[in-house]
Amino acid sequence: MTTTAEPALEGIALTEGAAAKVKALLTSEGSLDDLSLRIAVQPGGCSGLRYQLYFDDRSLDGDMVNKFDGVSVVTDRMSAPYLSGAVIDFVDTIEKQGFTIDNPNAQNSCACGDSFH
């Protein structure tokens, strides 16, 4: 059972399940201290903007950093307004597996959930 996290002030929140999955992935890579989960918004997708989640060792000017259970989550300053208040979860069911994003800023989204407007 995944508990919904409260969004960090002006930032993104990770649920306990998402933080545990990110930590497990980083540990399997041997990079728990070297990498952060970067969440960005890029033009594209069927709804106009698409999410990008990836591990990153860079620190960019203007990055917003939040920590969740030892996991650093980084957002660049251009993506931050689109992601403010978003909650990232990890779902592992028979029907679906992967990260999900509940974004209060998304007016519309595609059926696959990878892009929004």
C-alpha positions as CSV (number, residue, x, y, z in Angstrom):
1,M,0.0,0.0,0.0
2,T,1.4,3.4,-1.0
3,T,0.9,6.4,1.1
4,T,0.4,9.7,-0.7
5,A,3.0,12.2,0.1
6,E,2.3,15.9,0.7
7,P,3.8,18.0,-2.1
8,A,6.9,19.9,-1.0
9,L,6.4,23.7,-0.9
10,E,6.7,24.9,-4.5
11,G,8.0,21.5,-5.6
12,I,7.4,17.9,-6.3
13,A,6.5,15.1,-3.8
14,L,7.5,11.4,-3.9
15,T,5.3,8.9,-2.3
16,E,6.9,6.3,0.0
17,G,6.6,3.7,-2.8
18,A,8.2,5.9,-5.4
19,A,11.1,6.8,-3.1
20,A,11.6,3.2,-2.2
21,K,11.7,2.2,-5.9
22,V,14.1,5.1,-6.8
23,K,16.3,4.1,-3.9
24,A,16.3,0.4,-5.0
25,L,17.2,1.4,-8.6
26,L,20.0,3.7,-7.4
27,T,21.4,1.0,-5.1
28,S,21.4,-1.6,-7.9
29,E,23.4,0.9,-9.9
30,G,25.8,1.5,-7.0
31,S,25.1,5.2,-7.2
32,L,22.9,6.1,-4.3
33,D,25.1,9.1,-3.3
34,D,26.1,10.2,-6.8
35,L,22.8,10.5,-8.6
36,S,19.5,12.3,-8.2
37,L,16.2,11.7,-9.8
38,R,15.7,14.6,-12.3
39,I,12.1,15.4,-13.4
40,A,11.7,17.7,-16.3
41,V,9.1,18.9,-18.7
42,Q,10.0,19.1,-22.4
43,P,8.0,20.1,-25.5
44,G,6.5,17.1,-27.3
45,G,4.0,14.3,-26.8
46,C,0.5,14.2,-28.1
47,S,-0.7,16.8,-25.6
48,G,2.0,19.4,-26.0
49,L,4.4,18.7,-23.1
50,R,5.9,15.5,-21.9
51,Y,7.6,14.4,-18.7
52,Q,11.1,13.2,-18.5
53,L,12.4,11.2,-15.5
54,Y,16.0,10.1,-15.4
55,F,19.0,9.8,-13.1
56,D,21.4,12.8,-13.3
57,D,24.7,13.6,-11.6
58,R,24.6,17.3,-12.7
59,S,23.7,20.3,-10.7
60,L,22.3,23.1,-12.9
61,D,21.9,26.8,-12.0
62,G,18.5,27.4,-10.6
63,D,17.7,23.7,-9.8
64,M,15.2,23.0,-7.1
65,V,16.2,20.0,-4.9
66,N,13.9,18.1,-2.5
67,K,14.9,15.0,-0.4
68,F,12.5,12.1,0.2
69,D,13.7,9.3,2.4
70,G,17.3,9.8,1.3
71,V,16.5,10.3,-2.4
72,S,17.2,13.7,-4.0
73,V,14.7,14.9,-6.5
74,V,15.8,17.7,-8.8
75,T,13.8,20.0,-11.1
76,D,15.2,22.6,-13.4
77,R,13.9,26.2,-13.1
78,M,12.1,26.1,-16.4
79,S,10.2,22.9,-15.5
80,A,9.4,23.8,-11.9
81,P,6.3,25.9,-12.6
82,Y,4.7,23.1,-14.6
83,L,5.5,20.5,-11.8
84,S,4.7,22.5,-8.7
85,G,2.5,20.4,-6.4
86,A,2.9,17.2,-8.5
87,V,3.0,13.9,-6.7
88,I,5.2,11.0,-8.2
89,D,4.1,7.5,-7.3
90,F,5.2,4.0,-8.3
91,V,2.6,1.5,-9.3
92,D,3.3,-2.2,-9.4
93,T,0.1,-4.2,-10.3
94,I,-0.8,-6.9,-12.7
95,E,-2.1,-4.3,-15.1
96,K,0.5,-1.6,-14.9
97,Q,4.1,-1.1,-13.6
98,G,5.9,2.2,-13.5
99,F,6.0,5.7,-12.2
100,T,2.9,7.8,-12.3
101,I,2.6,11.6,-12.0
102,D,-0.4,13.3,-10.5
103,N,0.0,16.9,-11.7
104,P,-2.5,19.5,-10.6
105,N,-1.2,21.9,-13.3
106,A,-2.1,19.5,-16.2
107,Q,-5.3,20.8,-17.9
108,N,-5.4,17.8,-20.3
109,S,-3.4,14.7,-20.7
110,C,-3.0,11.9,-23.2
111,A,-4.4,8.4,-22.6
112,C,-0.9,7.0,-21.9
113,G,-0.2,9.6,-19.2
114,D,3.2,10.6,-20.7
115,S,2.2,14.0,-21.9
116,F,0.0,16.9,-20.8
117,H,-1.1,20.4,-21.6
